Amino acid sequence: MLILGIDPGTAVTGYGVVRAGVTTTLVECGVIRTRPDRPLPERLREIAEGVRELIARHQPDAMAVEDVFYARNVRTTLVLGHARGVILLAGAEAAVEIHEYAPAEIKKAIVGTGVATKTQVQFMLTKLLRLKDAPHPSDAADGVAAALTCAMRLPLARAVAATRR
């Protein structure tokens, strides 16, 4: 199963693609960068196009998107919500199964505590995926963490859903 993980942002959107199976491996990770001098609608279009391109290239079975954290600045939270919206739309347009995880839920799945630091998450990613170095930059690592969380949680979620039918 191929899973695309996304860490939304308007300046930098991180992503990671993992192949889940007997062992889970990192396929690719990186970032979609937008130019800060561009108007928000153009930046959102660039993010949507970048996610569509990732979906077309990898054909993921599922997509994991980090949920909004509530920043002290309300405008930051709203703008981040716009970025999430175009990411979710791109996934829905491609009929990809979408899963959303709160930042604390991702940290808990990867590190074991919902208050883990970015450094702790990166360290655990190197161990869990048997990497020589942590994914860079940190936004890409966050995308990988979202994908890995989905890889770990999805089988149980599907089993529970099957029992409810």
SULURKA-V324753 format. One record per residue. N is the residue number from 1. PSI is psi as a letter, one per 30 degrees, with the letter a starting at -180 (NA if undefined). NEAR is the number of other ideal C-beta (glycine too) atoms within 10 Angstrom. Layout:
# SULURKA-V324753
n=(N:N)
psi=(PSI:PSI)
near=(NEAR:NEAR)
This chain:
# SULURKA-V324753
n=(1:2:3:4:5:6:7:8:9:10:11:12:13:14:15:16:17:18:19:20:21:22:23:24:25:26:27:28:29:30:31:32:33:34:35:36:37:38:39:40:41:42:43:44:45:46:47:48:49:50:51:52:53:54:55:56:57:58:59:60:61:62:63:64:65:66:67:68:69:70:71:72:73:74:75:76:77:78:79:80:81:82:83:84:85:86:87:88:89:90:91:92:93:94:95:96:97:98:99:100:101:102:103:104:105:106:107:108:109:110:111:112:113:114:115:116:117:118:119:120:121:122:123:124:125:126:127:128:129:130:131:132:133:134:135:136:137:138:139:140:141:142:143:144:145:146:147:148:149:150:151:152:153:154:155:156:157:158:159:160:161:162:163:164:165)
psi=(k:k:k:k:k:k:j:k:l:e:e:k:j:k:l:k:k:k:j:k:b:e:k:k:l:k:e:l:l:a:l:j:k:l:k:f:f:l:l:e:e:e:e:e:e:e:e:e:e:e:e:e:e:e:e:e:e:f:h:l:f:l:k:k:k:k:l:k:k:j:l:e:j:e:e:e:e:e:e:e:e:e:e:e:e:f:e:e:e:e:e:e:e:g:h:k:k:k:k:k:k:l:e:e:e:e:e:e:e:e:e:f:k:f:g:l:l:e:e:e:e:e:e:e:e:e:e:e:g:h:l:e:l:k:k:l:a:f:e:e:e:e:e:e:e:e:e:e:e:e:e:e:f:e:e:e:e:e:e:e:e:e:f:f:NA)
near=(15:17:28:31:30:31:26:28:21:19:15:17:28:25:27:28:22:29:17:19:10:4:8:17:12:19:15:16:23:19:19:26:16:20:9:8:7:13:8:12:10:12:24:20:14:18:27:18:13:21:28:17:12:23:18:9:11:17:11:24:15:19:29:30:22:25:16:17:11:10:12:6:9:9:8:14:13:11:18:19:11:16:24:20:14:23:27:18:14:22:23:11:12:17:8:20:15:18:19:16:20:13:18:14:16:26:23:16:21:24:19:10:11:13:9:20:11:14:11:15:23:22:15:19:23:15:10:19:17:10:15:5:8:20:24:12:14:17:25:23:23:31:31:33:32:33:32:26:23:29:22:14:16:18:11:9:11:10:9:9:9:8:6:5:4)
